[in-house]
Amino acid sequence: MLEGVLGLNGGNMNATHPFTTTAFDIAGYRVVKNFGVVRGIVVRSRSVVGNFGASIQSLFGGNITIYTDLCEQARDDAFRDMINHANQLSANAVIGVRYDATELMPGITEVLCYGTAVQVEPVRPG
């Protein structure tokens, strides 16, 4: 029953799939096929309105929620794109997931989410 729910019978992962991890293994499962690196790349820029709102927030100190929301959305989009890339390869898990961000020019940032797409199956007792 659990195998069908988790997509281990050839099903695809979705954006909330439990088989994405920063670790290089998944307890109780073994890697049976390695598809290689998968990635999601998003390039975001701050809008004039967003910069103005953030400037107002920065006057009061604390968390600048406009930028926090922008960063979270960029990470979510990059993660989703990585999952889609893994789905195209018929992977059912992504291990070693990492994020990276690079400012390409002032106000424009690339967010990269990457990992290793694999096929996993439960370890059989015995």
Backbone torsions as a table, in degrees:
resi	resn	phi	psi	omega
1	MET	NA	-48.8	-179.5
2	LEU	-61.0	-36.9	-178.8
3	GLU	-61.0	-41.8	179.2
4	GLY	-65.7	-41.1	179.5
5	VAL	-63.5	-39.7	-176.6
6	LEU	-85.4	-1.6	177.3
7	GLY	79.4	22.2	-177.2
8	LEU	-79.5	-10.9	179.0
9	ASN	-94.7	44.4	177.6
10	GLY	87.9	2.4	179.9
11	GLY	-75.8	165.3	179.5
12	ASN	-90.0	157.1	173.3
13	MET	-77.8	161.1	169.7
14	ASN	-126.3	179.1	-172.4
15	ALA	-64.7	-15.7	179.0
16	THR	-111.8	20.7	-176.0
17	HIS	-60.9	134.1	-178.5
18	PRO	-74.4	-10.1	-177.3
19	PHE	-97.1	48.5	166.3
20	THR	-123.9	129.6	-175.1
21	THR	-150.3	152.9	174.1
22	THR	-79.6	-15.3	177.7
23	ALA	-75.9	170.2	-179.9
24	PHE	-105.1	11.1	172.9
25	ASP	-151.9	166.1	179.1
26	ILE	-125.5	119.3	-176.7
27	ALA	-55.1	129.9	177.9
28	GLY	87.0	0.5	-179.4
29	TYR	-131.5	155.5	175.6
30	ARG	-126.4	147.5	178.0
31	VAL	-78.7	125.3	178.8
32	VAL	-109.2	-15.5	177.4
33	LYS	-154.2	137.1	179.5
34	ASN	-112.1	121.2	-179.3
35	PHE	-95.7	-8.7	-180.0
36	GLY	95.9	-168.2	-174.7
37	VAL	-72.7	135.9	170.5
38	VAL	-122.5	153.2	-177.0
39	ARG	-150.6	159.3	170.8
40	GLY	-131.5	130.9	-177.8
41	ILE	-125.0	131.0	177.5
42	VAL	-131.3	136.0	175.3
43	VAL	-115.6	124.0	-176.8
44	ARG	-122.7	149.6	172.3
45	SER	-126.7	153.9	176.3
46	ARG	-86.2	138.6	178.1
47	SER	-83.8	163.0	177.2
48	VAL	-61.4	-42.0	179.8
49	VAL	-64.7	-43.7	178.7
50	GLY	-62.5	-41.9	177.9
51	ASN	-62.8	-39.5	179.4
52	PHE	-64.9	-46.8	179.0
53	GLY	-61.3	-41.0	179.1
54	ALA	-66.3	-36.8	178.0
55	SER	-62.3	-40.9	177.7
56	ILE	-63.6	-46.4	179.9
57	GLN	-62.0	-36.8	-177.1
58	SER	-67.6	-22.8	177.0
59	LEU	-64.1	-28.7	-177.0
60	PHE	-97.2	-6.6	178.7
61	GLY	77.3	176.7	178.5
62	GLY	85.3	-162.5	-177.8
63	ASN	-68.8	129.2	177.5
64	ILE	-93.9	91.7	-169.7
65	THR	-62.4	-29.9	178.9
66	ILE	-61.4	-44.0	178.7
67	TYR	-74.2	-35.9	177.0
68	THR	-59.8	-46.6	179.2
69	ASP	-62.4	-41.1	178.5
70	LEU	-62.0	-44.2	179.6
71	CYS	-65.1	-44.4	179.5
72	GLU	-62.6	-41.1	179.3
73	GLN	-65.3	-42.0	178.6
74	ALA	-63.0	-42.6	177.9
75	ARG	-64.3	-43.7	178.6
76	ASP	-60.5	-43.8	-179.7
77	ASP	-65.0	-42.1	179.2
78	ALA	-65.1	-40.7	177.9
79	PHE	-62.1	-46.9	179.0
80	ARG	-59.7	-42.5	178.9
81	ASP	-64.7	-37.5	176.8
82	MET	-63.8	-43.8	178.3
83	ILE	-61.4	-42.7	177.2
84	ASN	-60.5	-41.6	178.0
85	HIS	-61.3	-43.9	178.3
86	ALA	-63.0	-40.3	178.0
87	ASN	-60.5	-39.0	179.2
88	GLN	-61.2	-26.2	-179.9
89	LEU	-93.6	-0.4	-177.0
90	SER	68.1	27.8	174.6
91	ALA	-76.2	153.2	173.5
92	ASN	-118.2	8.8	176.4
93	ALA	-158.0	155.4	172.2
94	VAL	-130.3	122.5	-179.5
95	ILE	-111.5	161.5	178.7
96	GLY	65.2	34.8	-176.1
97	VAL	-68.4	134.5	179.3
98	ARG	-139.2	158.7	173.1
99	TYR	-120.4	151.1	173.4
100	ASP	-146.1	149.5	177.6
101	ALA	-137.0	140.6	-179.7
102	THR	-136.8	132.0	174.1
103	GLU	-82.7	114.0	-178.2
104	LEU	-76.1	-37.4	174.4
105	MET	-161.0	166.3	-176.6
106	PRO	-53.1	123.1	177.5
107	GLY	87.5	-3.9	-179.9
108	ILE	-125.0	120.8	-174.7
109	THR	-126.0	138.5	173.9
110	GLU	-98.2	132.4	173.7
111	VAL	-116.7	126.3	-177.7
112	LEU	-118.1	131.2	172.4
113	CYS	-120.4	128.2	-176.6
114	TYR	-145.5	160.4	178.4
115	GLY	-171.7	-171.1	179.6
116	THR	-107.8	120.0	178.3
117	ALA	-79.5	130.8	-178.3
118	VAL	-139.7	163.7	168.4
119	GLN	-106.4	126.2	178.4
120	VAL	-118.8	156.6	173.4
121	GLU	-142.8	154.1	-179.3
122	PRO	-61.7	144.0	174.1
123	VAL	-73.2	129.5	180.0
124	ARG	-85.3	128.3	178.3
125	PRO	-64.2	145.8	175.9
126	GLY	141.4	NA	NA
